[in-house]
Each structure stands twice: as C-alpha cells, then as structure tokens.
Amino acid sequence: MSEGIRVAAADDIDEGTALKVDADVAGTDDDIAVFHSDNGSFYALNDTCTHEEASLAEGWIEDNEVECPIHSARFCLRTGEALCLPAIVGTKTHRVEVRDGDVYLYPGEAPAAS
C-alpha cells in the first residue's frame, strides 16, 4: 500500500466542490476528481463522464451524487454507479483519506466498504 498523494488541505476543498487531479500526477489513464460532499466526506472518481467527454469535477454535487455538467447523468460518489440516463456505465472509484488535515488520494485503490 502506498502512502498516497497529498492533493490539498481539507479546508481548501469547499463542501459541494471538487478538485481535479491530473492523470500525470495520479499515474492513471484518466484525471481523477476528488469531491468534498455536502455531508463532509471526501470521495474520488475518474473525472471523465462515461457518457460523454465531460469533467465530473465541473458537475453539481448533492446528496452524495455528482451530476454531469453536459447531459445531467448522475453518479454515486461512494460507488461510482451510474444512477440515471444517459449514462449506463459506472465510473471507477479511488480511495481517499483525510490525515492531519490533508486530503490524500490513493489512485487505483478501492475505497473501504461502508
């Protein structure tokens, strides 16, 4: 298990917003969006909507879901599941943790089951 990538101070990502981590930094094929949900939790999903080339980090976050800014597909922040059309394929999740006030991303590692 890696030590993770520090992406920001927790206070730097306001509730209801997301931070995009470049694929080159994450070492992944897609950028990763780190979301600060309106319930105070942090989640990470591949950034590109599975329906069309759109950044989920630019979407709307509410009730532990993110809505794609182009065609309103919604994804569960916890599981990555596609929740409505036009998306029918879910997106990949990544483990995130807050440690000593900083947000760490673990690209490719599944989040702990909750």
Phi and psi restraints in degrees (value plus and minus 20) as a CYANA .aco file:
   2 SER   PHI    -101.1   -61.1
   2 SER   PSI     150.9   190.9
   3 GLU   PHI    -102.6   -62.6
   3 GLU   PSI     -27.0    13.0
   4 GLY   PHI      64.8   104.8
   4 GLY   PSI     150.4   190.4
   5 ILE   PHI    -129.6   -89.6
   5 ILE   PSI     102.2   142.2
   6 ARG   PHI     -92.5   -52.5
   6 ARG   PSI     101.6   141.6
   7 VAL   PHI    -126.5   -86.5
   7 VAL   PSI     -43.1    -3.1
   8 ALA   PHI    -199.0  -159.0
   8 ALA   PSI     144.7   184.7
   9 ALA   PHI     -94.5   -54.5
   9 ALA   PSI     122.7   162.7
  10 ALA   PHI     -75.6   -35.6
  10 ALA   PSI     -57.4   -17.4
  11 ASP   PHI     -90.1   -50.1
  11 ASP   PSI     -34.8     5.2
  12 ASP   PHI    -102.5   -62.5
  12 ASP   PSI     -31.7     8.3
  13 ILE   PHI    -132.1   -92.1
  13 ILE   PSI      82.1   122.1
  14 ASP   PHI     -83.5   -43.5
  14 ASP   PSI     129.7   169.7
  15 GLU   PHI     -77.5   -37.5
  15 GLU   PSI     118.4   158.4
  16 GLY   PHI      64.0   104.0
  16 GLY   PSI      -9.2    30.8
  17 THR   PHI    -148.8  -108.8
  17 THR   PSI     155.0   195.0
  18 ALA   PHI    -159.2  -119.2
  18 ALA   PSI     138.6   178.6
  19 LEU   PHI    -141.0  -101.0
  19 LEU   PSI     110.1   150.1
  20 LYS   PHI    -112.3   -72.3
  20 LYS   PSI     108.6   148.6
  21 VAL   PHI    -125.8   -85.8
  21 VAL   PSI     100.4   140.4
  22 ASP   PHI     -79.6   -39.6
  22 ASP   PSI     122.4   162.4
  23 ALA   PHI     -78.1   -38.1
  23 ALA   PSI     -53.6   -13.6
  24 ASP   PHI     -84.5   -44.5
  24 ASP   PSI     -56.1   -16.1
  25 VAL   PHI     -94.3   -54.3
  25 VAL   PSI     -61.5   -21.5
  26 ALA   PHI     -97.6   -57.6
  26 ALA   PSI     -41.3    -1.3
  27 GLY   PHI      52.8    92.8
  27 GLY   PSI      12.9    52.9
  28 THR   PHI    -142.2  -102.2
  28 THR   PSI     151.9   191.9
  29 ASP   PHI     -98.6   -58.6
  29 ASP   PSI     -41.7    -1.7
  30 ASP   PHI    -148.0  -108.0
  30 ASP   PSI     132.8   172.8
  31 ASP   PHI     -80.5   -40.5
  31 ASP   PSI     139.0   179.0
  32 ILE   PHI    -140.3  -100.3
  32 ILE   PSI     114.0   154.0
  33 ALA   PHI    -119.4   -79.4
  33 ALA   PSI     105.9   145.9
  34 VAL   PHI    -123.4   -83.4
  34 VAL   PSI      96.7   136.7
  35 PHE   PHI    -123.2   -83.2
  35 PHE   PSI     119.7   159.7
  36 HIS   PHI    -127.2   -87.2
  36 HIS   PSI      80.2   120.2
  37 SER   PHI     -86.3   -46.3
  37 SER   PSI     139.8   179.8
  38 ASP   PHI     -89.4   -49.4
  38 ASP   PSI     -25.0    15.0
  39 ASN   PHI    -115.8   -75.8
  39 ASN   PSI     -16.8    23.2
  40 GLY   PHI      73.9   113.9
  40 GLY   PSI     -29.3    10.7
  41 SER   PHI    -103.7   -63.7
  41 SER   PSI     139.1   179.1
  42 PHE   PHI    -131.5   -91.5
  42 PHE   PSI     120.3   160.3
  43 TYR   PHI    -158.8  -118.8
  43 TYR   PSI     139.7   179.7
  44 ALA   PHI    -158.3  -118.3
  44 ALA   PSI     113.8   153.8
  45 LEU   PHI    -152.5  -112.5
  45 LEU   PSI     136.1   176.1
  46 ASN   PHI     -74.8   -34.8
  46 ASN   PSI     121.6   161.6
  47 ASP   PHI     -97.7   -57.7
  47 ASP   PSI     -48.2    -8.2
  48 THR   PHI    -105.2   -65.2
  48 THR   PSI     106.2   146.2
  49 CYS   PHI     -77.3   -37.3
  49 CYS   PSI     119.6   159.6
  50 THR   PHI     -96.5   -56.5
  50 THR   PSI     -30.9     9.1
  51 HIS   PHI    -108.4   -68.4
  51 HIS   PSI     -62.8   -22.8
  52 GLU   PHI    -175.8  -135.8
  52 GLU   PSI     137.6   177.6
  53 GLU   PHI     -84.2   -44.2
  53 GLU   PSI      69.6   109.6
  54 ALA   PHI    -163.5  -123.5
  54 ALA   PSI     127.3   167.3
  55 SER   PHI    -104.8   -64.8
  55 SER   PSI      97.3   137.3
  56 LEU   PHI     -86.2   -46.2
  56 LEU   PSI     -45.4    -5.4
  57 ALA   PHI     -81.4   -41.4
  57 ALA   PSI     -42.0    -2.0
  58 GLU   PHI    -113.2   -73.2
  58 GLU   PSI     -15.7    24.3
  59 GLY   PHI    -104.1   -64.1
  59 GLY   PSI    -195.0  -155.0
  60 TRP   PHI    -120.5   -80.5
  60 TRP   PSI     115.0   155.0
  61 ILE   PHI    -132.4   -92.4
  61 ILE   PSI     105.8   145.8
  62 GLU   PHI    -180.6  -140.6
  62 GLU   PSI     119.7   159.7
  63 ASP   PHI      31.7    71.7
  63 ASP   PSI      25.3    65.3
  64 ASN   PHI      39.1    79.1
  64 ASN   PSI      10.7    50.7
  65 GLU   PHI    -151.9  -111.9
  65 GLU   PSI     134.1   174.1
  66 VAL   PHI    -140.9  -100.9
  66 VAL   PSI     116.9   156.9
  67 GLU   PHI    -126.0   -86.0
  67 GLU   PSI     106.2   146.2
  68 CYS   PHI     -79.4   -39.4
  68 CYS   PSI     116.6   156.6
  69 PRO   PHI     -93.0   -53.0
  69 PRO   PSI     -29.9    10.1
  70 ILE   PHI    -116.8   -76.8
  70 ILE   PSI     -78.0   -38.0
  71 HIS   PHI    -141.2  -101.2
  71 HIS   PSI      -5.5    34.5
  72 SER   PHI      47.9    87.9
  72 SER   PSI      -0.7    39.3
  73 ALA   PHI     -83.1   -43.1
  73 ALA   PSI     125.5   165.5
  74 ARG   PHI    -139.6   -99.6
  74 ARG   PSI     125.9   165.9
  75 PHE   PHI    -150.2  -110.2
  75 PHE   PSI     121.5   161.5
  76 CYS   PHI     -92.3   -52.3
  76 CYS   PSI     106.6   146.6
  77 LEU   PHI     -87.3   -47.3
  77 LEU   PSI     -50.3   -10.3
  78 ARG   PHI     -96.8   -56.8
  78 ARG   PSI     -61.4   -21.4
  79 THR   PHI    -131.3   -91.3
  79 THR   PSI     -37.8     2.2
  80 GLY   PHI      60.7   100.7
  80 GLY   PSI     -20.2    19.8
  81 GLU   PHI     -82.1   -42.1
  81 GLU   PSI     117.1   157.1
  82 ALA   PHI     -93.5   -53.5
  82 ALA   PSI     106.7   146.7
  83 LEU   PHI    -121.8   -81.8
  83 LEU   PSI     -36.2     3.8
  84 CYS   PHI    -180.6  -140.6
  84 CYS   PSI     140.9   180.9
  85 LEU   PHI     -85.6   -45.6
  85 LEU   PSI     131.6   171.6
  86 PRO   PHI    -106.1   -66.1
  86 PRO   PSI     -27.1    12.9
  87 ALA   PHI     -96.7   -56.7
  87 ALA   PSI     115.3   155.3
  88 ILE   PHI    -142.4  -102.4
  88 ILE   PSI     -27.8    12.2
  89 VAL   PHI    -135.2   -95.2
  89 VAL   PSI     112.4   152.4
  90 GLY   PHI     -92.1   -52.1
  90 GLY   PSI     156.9   196.9
  91 THR   PHI    -141.8  -101.8
  91 THR   PSI     141.4   181.4
  92 LYS   PHI     -94.9   -54.9
  92 LYS   PSI     120.0   160.0
  93 THR   PHI    -122.3   -82.3
  93 THR   PSI     138.9   178.9
  94 HIS   PHI    -156.9  -116.9
  94 HIS   PSI     129.2   169.2
  95 ARG   PHI     -93.0   -53.0
  95 ARG   PSI     119.6   159.6
  96 VAL   PHI    -153.5  -113.5
  96 VAL   PSI     123.0   163.0
  97 GLU   PHI    -163.1  -123.1
  97 GLU   PSI     131.9   171.9
  98 VAL   PHI    -123.7   -83.7
  98 VAL   PSI     103.1   143.1
  99 ARG   PHI    -154.1  -114.1
  99 ARG   PSI     102.8   142.8
 100 ASP   PHI      32.1    72.1
 100 ASP   PSI      18.3    58.3
 101 GLY   PHI      61.9   101.9
 101 GLY   PSI     -16.4    23.6
 102 ASP   PHI    -135.3   -95.3
 102 ASP   PSI     129.9   169.9
 103 VAL   PHI    -116.3   -76.3
 103 VAL   PSI     106.1   146.1
 104 TYR   PHI    -135.5   -95.5
 104 TYR   PSI     115.9   155.9
 105 LEU   PHI    -129.0   -89.0
 105 LEU   PSI     117.2   157.2
 106 TYR   PHI    -138.7   -98.7
 106 TYR   PSI      62.4   102.4
 107 PRO   PHI     -78.0   -38.0
 107 PRO   PSI     113.9   153.9
 108 GLY   PHI      65.0   105.0
 108 GLY   PSI     -32.4     7.6
 109 GLU   PHI    -112.4   -72.4
 109 GLU   PSI     112.4   152.4
 110 ALA   PHI     -90.0   -50.0
 110 ALA   PSI     123.5   163.5
 111 PRO   PHI     -84.1   -44.1
 111 PRO   PSI     135.8   175.8
 112 ALA   PHI     -84.5   -44.5
 112 ALA   PSI     122.9   162.9
 113 ALA   PHI     -86.2   -46.2
 113 ALA   PSI     121.3   161.3
